[in-house]
Amino acid sequence: MASHAAAVHHGPPPGYGAVGKFDRVMVGLITFLASEIMLFGAFFTAFFYVKYSTPFYQHTGFPPEPYEFPKDSTGINTAILISSSFTMHWALVSVKRNNRTGLTLGLAVTLALGLTFLGLQMREYHDVGFTPETGAFASTFFCLTGLHGTHVFVGATLLAIALVRSLRGHYSVENHMGVELTGIYWHFVDLVWVILYTTVYIL
């Protein structure tokens, strides 16, 4: 009787296990994303400060002639990244329905779209017509878009890991934390880009 009471007293709380572990990891991811929001917030603040508080750009426009941000080609790239959110959602829904084919294809297509986005962004850097040394507008442009590109690369790495694990049969209906967390991070990266494209390229 005493040993049973001790086991009850010292054992894990009811319901603790995979769900408890998932909750801890989820809290960690949310905390990490909160810090990322503050990081991007600092870069956006620098961009808007240069754009609206610098007398030179108030007179010449932002960016000054003859430079311009490539709205059309980047719009296509934006559509590619937004599409990747749908394929990521497809992968997550598939693993919850025990559809391994949908999971693998969803992750593979999302990874391909992410790498395509990075490739087109590198081409944009090559063809844009200015460099970080051109002026303050160019420095903030490359820093902000480059920071996001770095996050896309990290997300693509996570997608590649999840894809390999899915091919090895590591995920199931009950255990798919890796897909869940990768999906949340990828949606965050996509959302940041929509905000970035709207404020930097359009406005």
Sequence and secondary structure as in RCSB ss.txt:
>XXXX:A:sequence
MASHAAAVHHGPPPGYGAVGKFDRVMVGLITFLASEIMLFGAFFTAFFYVKYSTPFYQHTGFPPEPYEFPKDSTG
INTAILISSSFTMHWALVSVKRNNRTGLTLGLAVTLALGLTFLGLQMREYHDVGFTPETGAFASTFFCLTGLHGT
HVFVGATLLAIALVRSLRGHYSVENHMGVELTGIYWHFVDLVWVILYTTVYIL
>XXXX:A:secstr
 HHHHHHHHHS  TT SHHHHHHHHHHHHHHHHHHHHHHHHHHHHHHHHHHHH HHHHHHTTTTTT    HHHHH
HHHHHHHHHHHHHHHHHHHHHTT HHHHHHHHHHHHHHHHHHHHHHHHHHHHSS  TTS HHHHHHHHHHHHHHH
HHHHHHHHHHHHHHHHHTT   SS  HHHHHHHHHHHHHHHHHHHHIIIIII 
